[in-house]
Amino acid sequence: MTLNVNSSVEAVAVSPDDKHIVTGSHDNLVQVWDALTGSKLKELKGHTNSVTSVAFSPDGKHIVSGSCDNSVQVWNVSMGTELKKLKGHTNWVTSVMFSPDGKHIVSGSCDNSVQVWNVSMGTELKKLKGHTNWVTSVMFSPDGKHIVSGSCDKSVWVWDALTGRKLKKLTGHINWVTSVAFSPDGKHIASGSYDNCVQVWDASIGSELRKLKRHTDWVTSVAFSPDGKHIVSGSCDNSARVWDASTGSELKKLKGHTSPVTSTSGNHLPPPP
C-alpha cells in the first residue's frame, strides 16, 4: 500500500490499534490515514513549517506533532482539531513522544534541549539541559520513569523523567546520533548514527553491548519489535534491516525504496528466516 502524500514525508507513526497511520510532511501538514485502505481521513493544519515528528497517544485518541516552526501541537484524532500548542523551544522541534500513561509529552529540539510537558494543561514541566548540539531523538522508557535522548553531539543521555536529573551519558558513536529507542522491557537502548552503525546499550549501567555494522550509509531510525527480540533500522543506503537484538546478527535486508529510509516501526516486522 502507498499513501498518496503530496510532499516529502518526514515522519510516520502507527496507532496502537493498527487502524490508523499518521504522517508529518514538508508541506506543514499532519495527515491521518486508514491503515487498511490507504485513504486519507483527516488533514490537520496549524503548523507553519515542516512537520518533523509525529506520535499517537497510548489510547490512540490524540496525536502529538513537532515542527520546524519551533512548536509542539496536540490534536484530537476523531475530530481533527488542535487541542494545544506547546511553545518553549527556540529552534526546530525534531522529536516528540507521549509518556506511557499519556499524561506527558517529551520533545527534543535543535535548541539542544529536551522538554517535558503536561498534556492536559499544555505547560512546560521541565527543561533538560546537557547536550551540546541538536537533540535529534527522544523517548520515554516503558515504565515512564526515564527518558532517553540522542544528539548531534554524538552522545546518548538517560534522564530521570520525574526530576530531570541526568543519569547516564552513553558514548561510542563517532558521528551524530539520529535515533534512539528503549526495548519493551526497558533494559536496553538502541541508537542509530551517521557513523552508519546501530549500537545496543545496557540501560541500567550504560555500557555498550554490541555494535551492528552492515549499513553503508547514515542510519536514520531505529526501533525494537514489541517482543524486544528484534531491532529494525532505516538508512540513507535506501534499506531497512532487521537484526537479532540478542546477538546483533542481521536477519533481513528489506529493499525496495529508491531514496533514504527515514522512519521505521517495529510493530510489523517480518518473521526471521
Secondary structure, 3 states (H helix, E strand, C coil): CCCCCCCCEEEEEECCCCCEEEEEECCCCEEEEECCCCCEEEEECCCCCCEEEEEECCCCCEEEEEECCCEEEEEECCCCEEEEEEECCCCCEEEEEECCCCCEEEEEECCCEEEEEECCCCEEEEEEECCCCCEEEEEECCCCCEEEEEECCCEEEEEECCCCCEEEEEECCCCCEEEEEECCCCCEEEEEECCCCEEEEECCCCCEEEEECCCCCCEEEEEECCCCCEEEEEECCCCEEEEECCCCCEEEEECCCCCCCCCCCCCCCCCCC
